[in-house]
C-alpha cells in the first residue's frame, strides 16, 4: 500500500492528502511517506503549502527533510520573497 500511496502523491498530491484524511487511519509509515512525497511535489509550485504539509509530519527528522526539499525546489529568484517561516531552512540549504 505504501508504494501505491507514493505514486498517488506523485500524480495528485492534493488527492493523496485527501485520501490520508479520509477513511480508516493509515499506518505511520504510509502516512509519513505519502506526506513527504506530496510535499515535494507541491513545493514545485506552492512552497508555503508544501511547508504546511511538512508541519503535519510527526517525526522531526523527516519533517526537517521536507523543509530541505522545499528549499531545494525554490529557484534562486524566489528566495528573496520567501516567508519568514522558510528562512531557517534556507540557511541550512545543501
N, C-alpha and C positions, 0 to 999 in steps of 0.2 A: 504494500500500500504506500510505503514511503516514496518509492520511485514514481508511482503514478501521481502522487500529490506534488512532487517536484516538477514533473512535466506540466501539470496543470498550472503551477505557479509561473513557469516559463512562458506558457502560451497566454494565460489570462490571470495575471497577478491579482486583480480585484476579485475575480471569481474564486480563486483559491482562498483568499481571505474570508469571503462569504461562506465557503464550504467549511472552513475551520470553525467558524462561529455557529454554524447550523448543525443540527442533529446531535448524535452522541459525541461525547468528548473523545478526542483523538489522543493517541499516545504522545508523551512528551517529545519523543524523537521526531515523530511525524509533524507535530505542531511546530517545533523549532526549525526543522529543515525547510518546511514549506514557507514559514515566515521569512527565513533568510533568503531563499530563492526569490520570493515575491519582492522583498525589499530591494534586492539587487536589480531586478527588472524595473521596478518603479523608479529607482534612482536615476535612470537614464533620462526621464522626462520631468519627474516631480521629486526632487531631493528631500524636500520637507516632509512629504507624505511617506517617503522611504524611512526617514528618521522616526516617524510615528510608529511605523511597523516595527522598527528595531527596538523601540522602547517597550513593545509588548513581549519581547523575548526575555524570559526569566533568568536565564543563565548569563551572568555578566561577561564571560569570555566571548560567547557567541554574539551578544548584544554589541560588544566592542568591535567585533569583526564586521558586523553590519555597518557600524559607523565608519569604519575604514573603507568599506566597499562604496559607501555613499560618497565619501571624499574622493576616492579614486575615479568615480564616474563623472565628477564635475569637470567641465572644461576649464582651462585656466582663465578664460574670460569671465566665467561665472563666479569665481572665488570672491571677488570684491563685494558682491551683493548677497553673500550668504548670511543667513540669520545667525544671531549670536549663539544659538544652541549648537550650531555646527562648528563653530570656530575651534573648540578643543580638538576635534578630530583633524582639522586642517593642520594644526601644529604637529600632529603625530603622523601625518601622511607619509606613506612609504616613498 
